[in-house]
Amino acid sequence: MARCEFTDLDTAMCAHCRPPVDEPEPGPAGRWFHAVYPGTCSSCGEPFAPGTPIRMRIPDGWIADCCDAPTW
């Protein structure tokens, strides 16, 4: 079993040794809630204000209601 020189993990399980993925698939998204602080939508780059519905989409970041409307 080969081990990574940097992490000492099995190379098949080490993110450092595995080849990069060309296009990551959109990951799971968290629940909607209202932003407490201003921020920027990681999908389109538009700023959002406190009170804007947002949710975390892994690995993209915070997605605002401008790009993914809540269903509540």
mmCIF file of the C-alpha atoms, coordinates in Angstrom:
data_MODEL
# 
_entry.id   MODEL 
# 
loop_
_atom_site.group_PDB 
_atom_site.id 
_atom_site.type_symbol 
_atom_site.label_atom_id 
_atom_site.label_alt_id 
_atom_site.label_comp_id 
_atom_site.label_asym_id 
_atom_site.label_entity_id 
_atom_site.label_seq_id 
_atom_site.pdbx_PDB_ins_code 
_atom_site.Cartn_x 
_atom_site.Cartn_y 
_atom_site.Cartn_z 
_atom_site.occupancy 
_atom_site.B_iso_or_equiv 
_atom_site.pdbx_formal_charge 
_atom_site.auth_seq_id 
_atom_site.auth_comp_id 
_atom_site.auth_asym_id 
_atom_site.auth_atom_id 
_atom_site.pdbx_PDB_model_num 
ATOM 1  C CA . MET A 1 1  ? 0.000   0.000  0.000   1.00 0.00 ? 1  MET A CA 1 
ATOM 2  C CA . ALA A 1 2  ? 1.485   3.340  -1.080  1.00 0.00 ? 2  ALA A CA 1 
ATOM 3  C CA . ARG A 1 3  ? 1.391   6.239  1.381   1.00 0.00 ? 3  ARG A CA 1 
ATOM 4  C CA . CYS A 1 4  ? 1.416   9.954  0.703   1.00 0.00 ? 4  CYS A CA 1 
ATOM 5  C CA . GLU A 1 5  ? 4.668   11.626 1.741   1.00 0.00 ? 5  GLU A CA 1 
ATOM 6  C CA . PHE A 1 6  ? 2.773   14.776 2.752   1.00 0.00 ? 6  PHE A CA 1 
ATOM 7  C CA . THR A 1 7  ? -0.248  13.403 4.706   1.00 0.00 ? 7  THR A CA 1 
ATOM 8  C CA . ASP A 1 8  ? 0.856   9.808  5.427   1.00 0.00 ? 8  ASP A CA 1 
ATOM 9  C CA . LEU A 1 9  ? -2.543  8.557  4.207   1.00 0.00 ? 9  LEU A CA 1 
ATOM 10 C CA . ASP A 1 10 ? -3.139  5.736  1.752   1.00 0.00 ? 10 ASP A CA 1 
ATOM 11 C CA . THR A 1 11 ? -2.731  7.447  -1.655  1.00 0.00 ? 11 THR A CA 1 
ATOM 12 C CA . ALA A 1 12 ? -6.145  6.155  -2.780  1.00 0.00 ? 12 ALA A CA 1 
ATOM 13 C CA . MET A 1 13 ? -7.769  8.066  0.100   1.00 0.00 ? 13 MET A CA 1 
ATOM 14 C CA . CYS A 1 14 ? -5.583  11.187 0.069   1.00 0.00 ? 14 CYS A CA 1 
ATOM 15 C CA . ALA A 1 15 ? -7.005  14.332 -1.560  1.00 0.00 ? 15 ALA A CA 1 
ATOM 16 C CA . HIS A 1 16 ? -3.435  15.532 -2.004  1.00 0.00 ? 16 HIS A CA 1 
ATOM 17 C CA . CYS A 1 17 ? -2.559  12.503 -4.203  1.00 0.00 ? 17 CYS A CA 1 
ATOM 18 C CA . ARG A 1 18 ? -5.810  11.924 -6.077  1.00 0.00 ? 18 ARG A CA 1 
ATOM 19 C CA . PRO A 1 19 ? -6.187  13.607 -9.472  1.00 0.00 ? 19 PRO A CA 1 
ATOM 20 C CA . PRO A 1 20 ? -8.423  16.713 -9.598  1.00 0.00 ? 20 PRO A CA 1 
ATOM 21 C CA . VAL A 1 21 ? -11.985 16.430 -10.838 1.00 0.00 ? 21 VAL A CA 1 
ATOM 22 C CA . ASP A 1 22 ? -12.648 18.413 -14.018 1.00 0.00 ? 22 ASP A CA 1 
ATOM 23 C CA . GLU A 1 23 ? -16.109 19.757 -13.178 1.00 0.00 ? 23 GLU A CA 1 
ATOM 24 C CA . PRO A 1 24 ? -17.382 19.297 -9.634  1.00 0.00 ? 24 PRO A CA 1 
ATOM 25 C CA . GLU A 1 25 ? -21.031 18.386 -9.396  1.00 0.00 ? 25 GLU A CA 1 
ATOM 26 C CA . PRO A 1 26 ? -23.192 20.762 -7.354  1.00 0.00 ? 26 PRO A CA 1 
ATOM 27 C CA . GLY A 1 27 ? -23.193 19.514 -3.817  1.00 0.00 ? 27 GLY A CA 1 
ATOM 28 C CA . PRO A 1 28 ? -25.986 19.357 -1.309  1.00 0.00 ? 28 PRO A CA 1 
ATOM 29 C CA . ALA A 1 29 ? -27.601 22.575 -0.189  1.00 0.00 ? 29 ALA A CA 1 
ATOM 30 C CA . GLY A 1 30 ? -28.505 23.522 3.338   1.00 0.00 ? 30 GLY A CA 1 
ATOM 31 C CA . ARG A 1 31 ? -31.773 24.931 4.599   1.00 0.00 ? 31 ARG A CA 1 
ATOM 32 C CA . TRP A 1 32 ? -32.883 28.477 3.816   1.00 0.00 ? 32 TRP A CA 1 
ATOM 33 C CA . PHE A 1 33 ? -32.534 31.175 6.437   1.00 0.00 ? 33 PHE A CA 1 
ATOM 34 C CA . HIS A 1 34 ? -32.283 34.967 6.481   1.00 0.00 ? 34 HIS A CA 1 
ATOM 35 C CA . ALA A 1 35 ? -28.794 36.475 6.283   1.00 0.00 ? 35 ALA A CA 1 
ATOM 36 C CA . VAL A 1 36 ? -27.620 38.226 9.425   1.00 0.00 ? 36 VAL A CA 1 
ATOM 37 C CA . TYR A 1 37 ? -24.718 39.981 7.649   1.00 0.00 ? 37 TYR A CA 1 
ATOM 38 C CA . PRO A 1 38 ? -24.287 41.389 4.132   1.00 0.00 ? 38 PRO A CA 1 
ATOM 39 C CA . GLY A 1 39 ? -22.525 39.134 1.663   1.00 0.00 ? 39 GLY A CA 1 
ATOM 40 C CA . THR A 1 40 ? -22.111 38.136 -1.959  1.00 0.00 ? 40 THR A CA 1 
ATOM 41 C CA . CYS A 1 41 ? -23.948 35.386 -3.849  1.00 0.00 ? 41 CYS A CA 1 
ATOM 42 C CA . SER A 1 42 ? -21.321 32.827 -4.830  1.00 0.00 ? 42 SER A CA 1 
ATOM 43 C CA . SER A 1 43 ? -23.301 31.870 -7.924  1.00 0.00 ? 43 SER A CA 1 
ATOM 44 C CA . CYS A 1 44 ? -23.679 35.259 -9.655  1.00 0.00 ? 44 CYS A CA 1 
ATOM 45 C CA . GLY A 1 45 ? -21.552 37.630 -7.575  1.00 0.00 ? 45 GLY A CA 1 
ATOM 46 C CA . GLU A 1 46 ? -24.426 39.966 -6.666  1.00 0.00 ? 46 GLU A CA 1 
ATOM 47 C CA . PRO A 1 47 ? -24.289 41.463 -3.171  1.00 0.00 ? 47 PRO A CA 1 
ATOM 48 C CA . PHE A 1 48 ? -27.045 40.635 -0.699  1.00 0.00 ? 48 PHE A CA 1 
ATOM 49 C CA . ALA A 1 49 ? -28.191 42.538 2.370   1.00 0.00 ? 49 ALA A CA 1 
ATOM 50 C CA . PRO A 1 50 ? -29.079 41.334 5.866   1.00 0.00 ? 50 PRO A CA 1 
ATOM 51 C CA . GLY A 1 51 ? -32.513 39.719 5.771   1.00 0.00 ? 51 GLY A CA 1 
ATOM 52 C CA . THR A 1 52 ? -32.023 38.168 2.320   1.00 0.00 ? 52 THR A CA 1 
ATOM 53 C CA . PRO A 1 53 ? -32.892 34.437 2.129   1.00 0.00 ? 53 PRO A CA 1 
ATOM 54 C CA . ILE A 1 54 ? -29.625 32.502 1.671   1.00 0.00 ? 54 ILE A CA 1 
ATOM 55 C CA . ARG A 1 55 ? -28.380 28.936 1.990   1.00 0.00 ? 55 ARG A CA 1 
ATOM 56 C CA . MET A 1 56 ? -25.076 27.116 1.805   1.00 0.00 ? 56 MET A CA 1 
ATOM 57 C CA . ARG A 1 57 ? -24.400 25.029 -1.288  1.00 0.00 ? 57 ARG A CA 1 
ATOM 58 C CA . ILE A 1 58 ? -21.297 22.866 -0.956  1.00 0.00 ? 58 ILE A CA 1 
ATOM 59 C CA . PRO A 1 59 ? -18.709 23.472 -2.402  1.00 0.00 ? 59 PRO A CA 1 
ATOM 60 C CA . ASP A 1 60 ? -19.934 26.724 -4.018  1.00 0.00 ? 60 ASP A CA 1 
ATOM 61 C CA . GLY A 1 61 ? -20.645 28.798 -0.912  1.00 0.00 ? 61 GLY A CA 1 
ATOM 62 C CA . TRP A 1 62 ? -23.571 31.043 0.057   1.00 0.00 ? 62 TRP A CA 1 
ATOM 63 C CA . ILE A 1 63 ? -26.323 31.134 -2.583  1.00 0.00 ? 63 ILE A CA 1 
ATOM 64 C CA . ALA A 1 64 ? -28.867 33.967 -2.334  1.00 0.00 ? 64 ALA A CA 1 
ATOM 65 C CA . ASP A 1 65 ? -32.482 33.957 -3.470  1.00 0.00 ? 65 ASP A CA 1 
ATOM 66 C CA . CYS A 1 66 ? -31.419 35.741 -6.685  1.00 0.00 ? 66 CYS A CA 1 
ATOM 67 C CA . CYS A 1 67 ? -30.059 32.443 -8.063  1.00 0.00 ? 67 CYS A CA 1 
ATOM 68 C CA . ASP A 1 68 ? -32.021 29.755 -6.217  1.00 0.00 ? 68 ASP A CA 1 
ATOM 69 C CA . ALA A 1 69 ? -35.507 30.765 -5.053  1.00 0.00 ? 69 ALA A CA 1 
ATOM 70 C CA . PRO A 1 70 ? -36.657 29.391 -1.681  1.00 0.00 ? 70 PRO A CA 1 
ATOM 71 C CA . THR A 1 71 ? -39.651 27.071 -1.639  1.00 0.00 ? 71 THR A CA 1 
ATOM 72 C CA . TRP A 1 72 ? -41.237 28.121 1.647   1.00 0.00 ? 72 TRP A CA 1 
# 
